[in-house]
């Protein structure tokens, strides 16, 4: 029970993720087959759908935008500030910060990760591991979107009696950028809303909010 | 995982021989005057739309006098759809279950527009 309580946030989001991705697969399969029937083409099985290009591109295009959002949020908040926002560091803390504040090298304590006491590439990797992993997942998801998207796009072009296009043409096509940018704009708006609204609004008990009684001008304080 | 799926769906092991074989057999049947056999290789939608009033599919196909297909020069398979270029024709096919059927034949390229096809759905 204690383990469940201590990991309840991750477990809840894992369950929500699995439920949503499963629901997307079922709804997407029915939607795909409705379109197949409208074009006088055969229905496909659920297994064929979840291994198809249309499903891969629908999943990947959302993944890449989410990971881009968090990658940018992680990296930009190292240097950029927003006075009054709990999502920002304090006004004098922009940058990579001191070794002491980051608890690395001789400032590491007995509970610090061992690489926090290391030097060179190991310390650099640990110091940037979150950004590296989130950025890598973004790039791979975007690549997956481009590969799956090309298959789905070319399949539609053949249905319309048009020539298929090579990958280079697809990733410079309006279709690819429309798919990417329509996801990116919503992610950027969500981050902007979070950064700005949290200056003036509160959610009691949430670490994403300032304490209810904290001043609008106080920055980098989480409740 | 998604990248792996995406690579999988690009068709690393795409079978281009099956749609090419259907395209060649279609033109072989047309050239041999075996129009019923050729009609059997069309998709249901194409076979249904091809004949004019009072005409059978075979009669309509014979009246079109399609040019000989010739040899296969290029095959593109994307998902369940394929384009087969022959020296004398370009065909569009769709996979129904395990069977490839001809959706369009006698096609000529039109710049920036869909192919103009004698036979299409």
Interface residues (C-beta under 8 A of the other chain):
Chain A: X40 X41 X42 X44 X51 X52 X53 X54 X55 X56 X57 X59 X60 X63 X140 X141 X143 X144 X145 X147 X148 X150 X151 X152 X154 X155 X157 X158 X159 X160 X161 X162 X163 X164
Chain B: X2 X3 X5 X6 X7 X8 X9 X10 X11 X43 X44 X45 X76 X78 X79 X80 X81 X82 X83 X92 X94 X96 X97 X104 X107 X109 X114 X115 X117 X120 X121
